[in-house]
Amino acid sequence: MATTNQTQVLYPLIFHPIFKERIWGGNKLKTVLNKECPFDQCGESWEISAVPGDVSVVKEGKLQGKALDELIRTYKGELVGEKVYNKFGETFPLLIKFLDAQEDLSIQLHPNDELAQKRHNSFGKTEMWYVMQADKGSSVRSGFNRKIDQQTYLEHLDTKKLDDILNIIPVQADDVIFLPAGRVHSIGKGLVIAEIQQTSDVTYRIYDFDRADNQGKKRQLHTEEALGAIDYEHYPEYKTSYKKVSNEITQLVSSAYFTTNRLQFTQPIQRNYQQTDSFVVYICLEGSFTIDYAQGSVSVKKGDSVLLPASLKAVTLRPDGESKLVETYVP
């Protein structure tokens, strides 16, 4: 058992955001999510991260100032869950972020675990998007609109006509897109998205609309690397279907890497994680709520992401009016 007998110290953790300036970013992380981003083109807010060089630091409470990787070394299974610790060791397996796309993101994909391990000594990247805000007419690209082969793909890439073979999906707030590794995709302009993904920063960028930065420099493309990583299949459904019900847990995604549920609630909800054996992440999408646990309570507002240690097996979520969150853990 990877335990440390320091359970009483652990509590729901909120971290300082790690902001990323992006060529496609805007100002909605400030205006929609009230983030204090220092950049004019603020594209990303990394909420919970253990990516080397971008490790989250606790914002408040007794563990204020402690880094996430340090906490895992100290608390092991009490923080992340015994099963998770046995599988991933001192590596936090998920990366939680918000994105503001003022312009289209590059058309890209991510390698699977096997390829990422072989090439980059990294996890692959399966991810999901939850649309928090969408301008009228917004869309995303996800997968192909028919089954194709590598030659067809390359012909469309060379002639800059990828959109002719890509599946373009109109989206609005509360839409969910699940993206297995290998699926070609792009977030369209006018969207604020909550993203849950494997801990990986490996991206194969295949087309970037010939954009250049302020110095006239274009971003690197990964044409050759992408070829062996692309899933050329066509699938019947690219947007996740789910029922919007109030005061009930609704499952959005069940994958090998994470399970994500949605909760829109107007009354207190008790959550019991006795059988989960994993940390839990709450992302507050709308409103605000309080997490009551045995030793105290933590207030959560729109735009907050909270890491609930695995040692906290039972909590009560109390909304202020109507609130909306997604809950994620490692299955």
Secondary structure as UniProt FT lines:
FT   HELIX           7..9
FT   STRAND          13..15
FT   STRAND          18..26
FT   HELIX           28..31
FT   TURN            32..33
FT   STRAND          42..48
FT   STRAND          50..51
FT   TURN            52..53
FT   STRAND          54..55
FT   STRAND          57..58
FT   TURN            62..65
FT   HELIX           68..75
FT   HELIX           77..80
FT   HELIX           82..88
FT   TURN            89..90
FT   STRAND          94..101
FT   STRAND          107..109
FT   HELIX           113..120
FT   STRAND          127..134
FT   TURN            136..137
FT   STRAND          139..144
FT   HELIX           150..158
FT   TURN            159..160
FT   HELIX           162..164
FT   STRAND          166..170
FT   TURN            173..174
FT   STRAND          176..179
FT   TURN            181..182
FT   STRAND          185..187
FT   TURN            189..190
FT   STRAND          191..198
FT   STRAND          204..207
FT   TURN            209..210
FT   TURN            214..215
FT   HELIX           223..227
FT   TURN            228..229
FT   STRAND          249..254
FT   STRAND          259..265
FT   STRAND          269..272
FT   TURN            274..276
FT   STRAND          280..286
FT   STRAND          288..293
FT   TURN            294..295
FT   STRAND          296..301
FT   TURN            302..303
FT   STRAND          305..308
FT   TURN            310..311
FT   STRAND          314..319
FT   STRAND          323..329
//
